[in-house]
Amino acid sequence: MKKLGLFVALWCINSLAFGQGVGNGKISGSVIDKGSQQAVEFATVALEDPKTGKPVNGTVADEKGKFSITKIPNGTYNLVIS
């Protein structure tokens, strides 16, 4: 019985550690030119740390201007599109 209790306790601790949502965030969208209302092909989309200005993650939009950034740690970021 002690082994079962220890297993359950370790499993719960493991579940709590992985259940925090670290790296589970996702940002997706479309890059559209404000003037022409047309998709911006192959735009660079980056997440920057607001304190350092350094890129944390990023991607390139496709030919329809769509992008998706996954596995984002919890936090606050600046979204920079160029």
C-alpha positions in Angstrom: 0.0 0.0 0.0 2.9 2.4 0.7 4.2 1.9 -2.8 0.9 2.8 -4.3 0.7 5.9 -2.1 4.2 7.0 -3.1 3.4 6.4 -6.8 0.2 8.4 -6.6 2.0 11.3 -4.8 4.8 11.3 -7.4 2.3 11.2 -10.2 0.4 14.2 -8.7 3.6 16.2 -8.3 4.6 15.4 -11.9 1.1 16.4 -13.2 1.3 19.7 -11.3 4.7 20.5 -12.7 3.7 19.8 -16.3 0.2 21.3 -15.9 1.4 24.9 -15.4 1.1 25.7 -19.1 4.8 26.5 -19.5 5.4 26.6 -23.3 1.8 25.9 -24.2 0.9 29.3 -25.5 0.0 30.0 -29.1 -0.4 33.1 -31.2 -1.8 33.0 -34.7 -3.3 35.5 -37.1 -3.0 37.2 -40.4 -0.8 40.2 -41.5 -2.9 42.6 -43.5 -1.7 45.9 -45.0 -3.8 48.8 -43.5 -4.0 50.8 -46.7 -4.7 48.2 -49.3 -6.3 45.6 -47.0 -4.2 42.9 -48.8 -2.3 40.1 -47.1 1.4 40.8 -46.5 3.2 37.8 -47.9 6.2 36.4 -46.0 6.2 39.1 -43.3 8.5 38.4 -40.3 6.6 38.0 -37.1 8.6 38.1 -33.8 7.9 38.0 -30.1 10.2 40.2 -28.2 10.9 40.4 -24.5 9.6 43.9 -23.5 12.4 44.4 -21.0 15.4 43.5 -23.2 13.9 44.0 -26.7 15.5 40.6 -27.7 13.5 38.2 -29.8 12.1 35.2 -27.9 10.4 33.4 -30.7 9.2 34.1 -34.2 8.1 32.9 -37.6 7.4 34.0 -41.2 3.9 34.5 -42.5 2.9 32.4 -45.5 1.8 33.7 -49.0 -1.6 34.5 -47.6 -0.2 36.5 -44.6 -1.1 33.8 -42.1 1.2 32.9 -39.2 1.3 30.8 -36.1 3.8 30.8 -33.2 3.5 27.9 -30.8 5.2 26.6 -27.6 5.2 30.1 -26.1 6.1 30.3 -22.3 3.7 32.2 -20.1 4.6 35.9 -20.0 4.2 39.3 -21.6 5.7 40.0 -25.0 5.8 42.6 -27.7 4.6 41.4 -31.1 6.8 42.9 -33.9 5.9 42.5 -37.6 8.2 43.6 -40.3 
